[in-house]
Amino acid sequence: MAAAVALRGDYDAATLRGLARSAGDPGQVRRLLALAAIYAGSSRSEAAALGGVGLQTVRDWVLRFNAEGPAGLETGKAPGNRPILGERERAALRRVVEEGPTPAIHGVVRWRIVDLMQWLWEEFRLSVSKQTMSRELRALGFRKLSARPRHHAKDEAAAAAFKKTLPRLWRRSRPARLPASR
């Protein structure tokens, strides 16, 4: 069995307990108290039981603590998935949306999300969902706008002539009378 990794010499159990008392991150508190138990003379197994983890995790904590100090025991943000669109794809998407489609080339007169999804596939061989494309467009500062539908053969003069223009025959109602009290 390999020897345990030694802890740093510039800290002791009391110092780690004091840091745990002032820490705001519950995960960091748990890790600091487990390492304080090791400084106090407990075995690594007891420290693992105190932290609610296995021996390998305690070893990882010790390595992080030795390298970065108490800050190395803070709970970090999970990295998450790599974004589907990189900077190159986002820049090209921004350029294409700002320039607008060319009907002869793209086959559309205005961009829809499904059209942009198709363009992205043809250009970069990237497949994204409608939701992802919408989210990316919003992140680039674009908003969905739709014009009010208008028939191409509508005659404004004929519509104005057809409207009924009746004289104002309505008068104000008389004020309501209150019932007589008894």
N, C-alpha and C positions, 0 to 999 in steps of 0.2 A: 504494500500500500504506500502511496506517495505521501510525502510530508505535507502538512498543512501550510498554506501560504501565510506568511507572517503579516500582521497588521502594522500600519505605520507607527512610528515611535513618537510622533509629535502630538498624539491625542491619548486620552485615557478614558476610563468608564464614566467618571463624573462629568467630564467635558461633553461626551456624547449624549449623556442623559440631559444635560442642560440645553444642548442643541435640539434634542428631541422635544423638550418642553416648549421651545420657542418656534419650532417648525410648524408651518400651516398645512403641509401636505401629509395626510395620514399614512400614505405608503412610505414616505421618507422617515416618519416617526418610527414605524415598525422596523424598518431596516436599521436605523440608528440604535434602537433598543436591543436588537439582536446582536449587533456588533459590540455594544456596551457590555452585553453579557459575556462575550468572548474576552474583552479586556479585563472583566472582573474575575476571570478564571473558569468560566463555564466551558464545557466542551462544545465543539461545533454542532454535535447532534442536539444538545440542549438549546443552542441558539437557533437551530433550524426549527425545532419544535416551538420555540417562543415566537419566531417569525411566521410560523405556519407554512413553511416551505421545506424543500429537500436540501441535502448537503451540497449538491451542485449549485443550487441557487445562492446559498450562503457563500460559496467560493466565488461566484460571480460578483456578489455584493462586495466582498473583500477586495477583489481586483479593481472594481470601479472606485471603491473608497480610497485605495492606495494610489490610484492614478489621479483622481479629481478631487478628493476630499469629500466633505459632507454634501457638496453640490452634486457629486456624481451619484448620489442615492436618491435624488429627486425623481418623481414620476415624470417621465418625458411624454411628449405628444407622440402618438403612434404615427408612423410615416404614411400609412394609407396606400392606396393603389397609385400607380404611376398614371398621370393624366393621359387620356387617349390622344388629345391634340397637343403637339409640341409648339414651340414658339414659331417654327417655320410654317406649320399648318395654320396657326391662328393668324399670322400676318397675311398669308395668302387668302384666307377666308375673309378677313377684313377688307382686303383690296378688292376681291370679287364682289362683295356686297356693296361697297361704296361705288364701284364702277357700274353696277347693275348688269343685267343680262343682255347679251346681244341675241335678238330673236333668231337670226340666221344660224348662229353657232350653237346656242344653248337650247333653242326650241321653246323658250318661254319668254313672256313679255315682262314678268315680274317674278322675283324670287319668292318661293315658298320654302318652308322648312324641308319638305320632301325633295324639292329640287336641289337644295344645297346639300342634302345628304347624298343624293346621286352624284353631284359634282365632286364632293369629297371622296367618294368611292372611285370615280373615274380618274381623279387627279392623284390621289395618294394611296388608294386601295385601303382606306380606313372605313370601317362600318360603325356607324353610331346610331343610337336611337333618336326618336323625335325629341324626347325629353333632354337628352344630352346636347343635341344641336341647339335647342332652345336655350338651355343653360349657358352654353358657350357664347351664343349671340348676345345674351343679356350681359355676360361678363365683358364682352367687347364694347358694350355701350349701346347696342341696338335694341329697339323696341318693336313689337309687332304692331304695325299700323295697317288698317284696311280701309279702303275708300268706300264711300257709300255707293251701292250699286246704282248704275244709271244706264238706261236703255239708249243705245246708239241713235235711234230714230226719233227720240223724244223732241217734240216741237214746243218750245217754251211759250211762244205766242199763242198757240192753240190751247195750251193748258191754261193760260191766263184768261183767255176769252171764255172758256168753259166754266170757270169758277162762278158761282152764284154770288152776286153782290146785292143783297137785300137791304132795304133801308132799315134803320134801327127802329123797330116798333116796340121794343121792350121798354117798359117803364119800371121804375123802382116800386117794389111792393110797399103797401101801406104798413106802417108799424103794427105789429101784433098787439091786440088789446089784451090786457090782463083780465082774467076772470074776476067778477065782482066778489068781494069777500063777504062773508056772512057774519 
